[in-house]
Amino acid sequence: MELIPLFFTALALGLLGGGHCIGMCGGLMGALTMAIPAQQRRGWPLWRVLLGYNLGRITSYGIAGALLGSIGWLIQDLGLGPLLRTLAGLLMIAMGLYLANWWSGLTRLERLGRGLWKHIEPMARRLLPVTRMPQAMLLGALWGWLPCGLVYSTLVWASSQGQAGLSAALMATFGLGTLPTLMATGLLANRLTTLLRRRAVRITAALLIILFGIWTIPGPHTAWLAGGHHASTGSHLAH
């Protein structure tokens, strides 16, 4: 598969998941903003700290992508790549259903990460209040391991590419896609958050993610979508 569509997909998943990001991380982003000393909560100092949070978070996504991408490479090497892609597609469909509030089964997956988060959260609390950019980046790096169905779904999809470096880059690109929403939430930009909370917007994003999940699952439909039907037609004509 060509790289440009992969990176475009990763970016789109981050953007489309904006509604989920607000529900999952909006409150946390607001709390982190309030943890900044009052004199720094205006102008450029606020921008720097919020950017630091998110750069740290995106770095953690990249690290997770590299780790799981290595496992994905092993699975591919064992000939189980189609199985991993099927799992990734099913998780994407579950994510779409979750975004649309049609089925919340994906929350069970988020529970699996809560054990790890229990150990990370105390370390994050020790970094408050935030006064410096490096401190913000470290706190953001810890925040990146917060249990999240959207991240988990995208992580499995990225790892299904079977390359640690590519998986890391795709997860970082996904993180960049979530950046506008979470920066806006931290800066109290209500217009964007109100837009992403609208049901029509959430349903549209959910349907697009579901369609992507269907496309990810291996089968005859993927060859057709990729233009394989043209190749088969040409083959028949040649005979």
N, C-alpha and C positions, 0 to 999 in steps of 0.2 A: 504494500500500500504506500502511495506517495506521502511524503512528510507534510506538505502544506495542508492538505485536508485534515490530517491528524491534529496539527496544532490549531487550526481553525476550530475544529470540534472541541478541543480542550478549552479554548477561550470561550466558545459559545456555552459550554456546560457551566462555566463559572458565572457568566452573565445571566443565563436562564435560571440558575439556582439562586438568584438574588433574593427572591421572596423567602426562600428557606433560610438564607443567611441572616436576614433580618430577624426572623423568629428564633433562630438558634443562637446567633452571636450579637444581635443588635443590643440586647440588654447588657451583655458583657462588655461590648464596645463602649456603651454609655457609662458603665461603671468604671472602666479604665480611664475614660475621659475625666470623670469626676475625681479620680485618684491623682490627677495631675495638680500640682499646687495652683491656687487660684491666679497668681500673677503670671503663670505660664499658659493659662487657658484662653489665650487670645492671640490672634495673629500668627506669625511664623513659628514661635515656639510650639504651639499646638499642632501645627502641620507637621513639624519635625517628629514629634513624639508619636502621633498617629501613623505617620509613614513608617517609623521605626517598628511599631507593633506589627504592621502588616508585612514589612520586609522579613521580619523574623518568622512570622506565620508561614509565608510563602517558602522560605528556606526549609522549614520543617516538612512542608508538603513535598519538596524536592528530595529530601533525605528519605522520606517514606517511600517515594516513588522508586528511588534507587534500590532500597532494600527489597521491596516487593517485586520490583522488576527483575532482580537477580533470581528470585524464586520462580518468576514467570519464565525466565530463560530455561531453568531446569525443567519446568513442566513442559515447555515447548520441545526440549531435547528428548523428553520421554515420549513424545508423540501425542501429548494430551492437550495441545494447543486449542483445538476446537472445543474441548470441554471447558477450558478457561474462558474462551470467548463467549460461550453459552452462558456461563455464570455471570460474566460482566454484563451481557445483554439483559438477563433477567433482573439483575440488580438495578440497571437503568430503568427498566419498566416499573419496578417497585418504587424507584425514586420519583418517577412521574406520577404514579398513583398517590404517593405521599404528598407531593406538592399540591395536587388537586384536591387533597382531603378525601380521596375515594377509598384509600386503604392505608392503614398506618403500620403495617407489618414490619416496615423497615426500622422502626424504633427498637425492635428486638436486636437488630444488628448493632445499633448504637450502644445497647447495654453491654455488649461484649467489651467495649473499650473503656467502660467506666472503672474497671479494676485498675487499669494503668493510670487513668486520670486521678484516682484517689491518691496515688503516690506523687503525681506531678503538681497537683493543685497547691499543696503546702509550700513547695518551692516557689511557685508563682506569687503567693501571698507575701513572701519575704521580700520581694522586689518592690513592693508598694510602700510609699508613693513614688511615682516615677518622676525623676528630675533630669535625667540625661538620656541622650539618644542611644548609647550602647545598652543602657538599662532597659529601654523600651524594646530594643531588638531582641534582647534575651527573653523578656517577658512574652513577646510575641512568638518567639520560637517555642516556648512552653505551651502557649495557647494553641499552637498548631496541632497539638495532640489531643485536643478536646474531642470527645466522641461525636461524630457527625456522619449521618447516613449518606449525605451528598458526597463528602470526601471519600468515604469508604467505597462507594459505587464507582466513582471516578478512578480511584486507586486501583481497583481490580481491572477496570478497563485499560488503564495505562500499563499495568503489568502484563496484560495479555499480549502486548506487542513483543514481549520476549527479549527486551534489551534494557539493562539497568540504566544506561545513560539516557536513552530515549524516554523511558518511563519517568525518570527524574525531570527531564525537560518538559514533558507533557503535564506533569503535576504542577510545576512552577508556572506554566502557561495558564493552567486552570486557576491557580491562585491569583494571577494577574486579572483574570476575568471576574473574580469576586471583589477585586480591589475597589472599583468605583462605588459599589453599594456600601461596603463597610467603611470606607473613608467618609462617604456622605453621612452615614449613620453617626459616626464619631463626631462629625462637624455639625450635627443637628440639621442636616439639609432635609427638611420634611417633605419637599416635593417629590424627590425620588423615592423615599420610603413609602409615601402614600400611594404612589403609582404602582410600586411593586406589590403592595398589599391588595390591590384591586383583584377581584375574583377573575375577571376576564383575562387579565395579564397572567395570573397564576395558571389558569386553565390552558392558555396558549403555550406557556413555557412547559407545562406538564406534558401536553400532547407532543410537543417537539422532542422532548427527552424520551418519551415512550417510543416514538417512531425511530429515534436513533438506537434505542435498545433493541428493537426488532431488526434493524439493519445490522447490528453488531453480531447477532446470533447467526452462526454459520448455516447455510442452506441454499437452495436454488434461488431464493429471492435476492440474495446478496450478489450473485453472479449477474442476475437480470438488472439490478440497480447499477452495477458497475459497467454495464454495457456488454456483458457476456453474451446476451441474446444476439447481438450483432455479429459477434465472432462465430457463433454456432450457425447463423444464417449464411454467413460467407463460406463456412466450411461445406455446408450442404450444396451451395451453388457451385463450389469448386468440383464437387463430385458429379 
